[in-house]
Amino acid sequence: MKLLIVDDEIGIREVIKEYSKNEGYDTLEAENGIEALKVLENNHSIDVIILDIMMPKMDGYTTLEKIKENYKIPVIMLSARADEFDKLQSFNMGVDDYVTKPFSPKELMARIKVVTNRNKQTLEEYNYKSLKIDYLGHTVLINNKEIKLTPKEYELLCFFTQNKGIALSRETLLSKIWGYDFYGDDRTVDTHIKMLRNSLGEYRYLIKTVRGMGYKYEEK
């Protein structure tokens, strides 16, 4: 799991980063809202954002507004402000949790788990125009008609939709879909991508070839 820590206090960032490392999380950092938005533009696999309110250049509320306009990433507000007004304003703007400073790093880690687990539970289906994937029912519909996919085609499609906008190498796809001990080569991936594109018909364009690397799922 990957966290983005947005706080102008380097000591706070270091503490969160250290505890996150112990939990096995990767971390990215930004010291203000402007930097945070730049990080988000270049990283499409962030699972949760820890966001301070009082920061220079762009405060937490303004940053939160811009995040909510463009991304569906859970946000935990981290602030020295303990007033009810600030908490209510934050929740009204869409934060998933609110933690006041000084805080317990262990409690913050626990809250991160709760927020991310809650967010994962909402991922029961995927919808894009008339394409629908029911993750729980393991079915794929186009124009309300079920399309038949092989098990590997279905796994590939789910992996793509859950990693939208990320360029995925053939090696990554082999290891994630077929397993590290699979004895095969890049042609296995290419063959299944061709089959999946044919099955998707009018939505075949969603799976784009990244020359010299692999593939990327990208909505228009």
N, C-alpha and C positions, 0 to 999 in steps of 0.2 A: 504494500500500500504506500502511496506517495502523499505527503503533506506539504502544503505551502504555508509557511509561517511568515506573517506580515506584522512587523512590529519595529518601531524605531529604536528600541533598546536592545543592543547586541547581547546583553546579559540574559534577557528573557529568551531571545532566540536560541542562545547556546544551551540553556537549561532544557527547553522543549526539544531541541535537536538531540541532546544526549539521551533523554528518556525515550524519545521516539526510536533512536537507534537500538536501545535495549529491547524494544517491542518488535524489532525487525522492520521498521518503517524507513523508507527513504524520505529525505526532506529537501525542500527548496526554500530559499529565503528572499525576503524583500523588506526594505526598511521604510517604505511608504507605499501609498496606493498606486502611484504612477508606475513604480517598479513592479508591483504585483501584477498589474494589467499586462505589462510587457512579458512577464514570466508566463502568464496564462496564454498569451498569444503563441508562445513557442513550445508549450507543453500541454498535450491533450489527454494526459492520463492522471491528472491530479484527483485524488479521492476526497480530500477534505481541506478546507482553508481555515487557519487560525488567524483571526483578524482583530487587530487593536483598533480602538476608536480614535484616540488622540495621537495623530501623526502629522509631521510637517508635509507640505506640498499638496497632499490630498488626504483628507481624514477618512476614518473608517466608514462613516455613513455614506459619503460620496462614492467611495470604493465599492461598498456593498451594493449600491444602486446599479453601478455599471456591471458588476459581476452578475447580478440577477437578470439584467437585460440580455446578457449574452451566453451565460453558462448555467448548467444544472448541476452545480457542485455544492454539497452541504457546507455551511459556514458556521463556525463557532466564534462568537464575539468574545474578545478578551479585553477587559477594561478595568481601570482603577475606579471608574464611576459605578457606584453601587445603588444609585437612586432608582426608585421604581420607574420614574419617567423614562430614563435611559434604557432600562430593560424592556419596557413596553414598546418603546419606539423601535428598538432593535427587532423584537419579535414581530411587530407589525410590518417591518420591512422584509421579513422572511428569513431571519437567522434561525438556525436549528437548535442552538443552545447559547447560553450567556454565562461566562465565567468571570468573576471579579478578582482583581489583584489585591493583595497577594494571594496566590493560589497554590494548591497542592499539585505538583506535576503528576503524581500517581492518579489523582482524581481526574485530571485533565485527560490522561491516557484512557481512563475508564469511560469518560464522556465521549471521547473520539470513537471508541468501539461501539457504544450505544448508537451514536449518530450514523455511523457508516453501516451498521447492521440494519438499522431502520430504513436507510436509503436503499440497500440491496433488496429488502423485502418488497419494495415497490416495483422492482424490475421484473414483473410477471409477464409483460408482453412488450413487443416492439411494434410501432406503427409508423409507416412512411407512405403517404398517399394511400393507395389501395393494397399495399403490401403489409401483411400482419404476421408476426411470429408470436405464437402462444408458447412461452418458454415452459410453462407448467404442463401443458398438454402435448408438447412436442409436435406441434402442427404449424404449417406455413400456409397462409392464404393469400391469393391474389384475386382481387375483384370478388371476394367472398367465396372463391373456389379453392379447395385444398389442392396444393401441388405436392406430388410425391418426390421426396428426396431420399437418397441413400443415407445411412447413418453418418458417413463421413461428410457428405454434402451439408447435412443439417448442422453438424458440429462446426464446420467451417463457417457457415452463415452466421451462427450464433456468436462465434468468436469474433467475426468481422464486425457485427452490429454492436458488440460490447466493447470494441476498440476502434470506434469511428474516428477517421481522420489520422490514424497512426499508420505509418508505413511499416509493414510487417515483412520481414525477410522470409525466404522459403525455409531456412533453417528453423526460424521461430515457429512457423506453421507446422513443420514436421514434428518438432518436439512437443508442441502443445496439443496437436490433434492426434498424432500417431504414437507419441511417446518417445522418450530418449533412447529406448532400446530397439526402436524400429530400424530394420535393415532396408533401406531404400535410398532413393536419390531425389533430386529436384523435380524430375519428370513426374514423380508421383503427385506432387503438389500441383504442377501445371495441368496434369490430366484431370484432376478433380475440380480445379478451378474452371476449366473448360466445361465440364459436365454441369457444374453449379450455375454458370452463366446461362447455359442452354435451358436449364430448368427455370431460371428466373425470367426468361423471356424479355418482356418490355423493361425489366429492371436490371438487365445484365450490365448496364452502364455503371451501376453503383460500385462494382468491383473494378478498380482501375489498376493497370499494370504500372509498377514503379520500375523503370528501366534499370537493369543492372542490380536490382535488389530483390523485389518481390511484388507485393500487392498492397492496395489500400482501399478501404471501404469509405466512400465519400458521397454524402447526400448533396444534391444540387440545390 
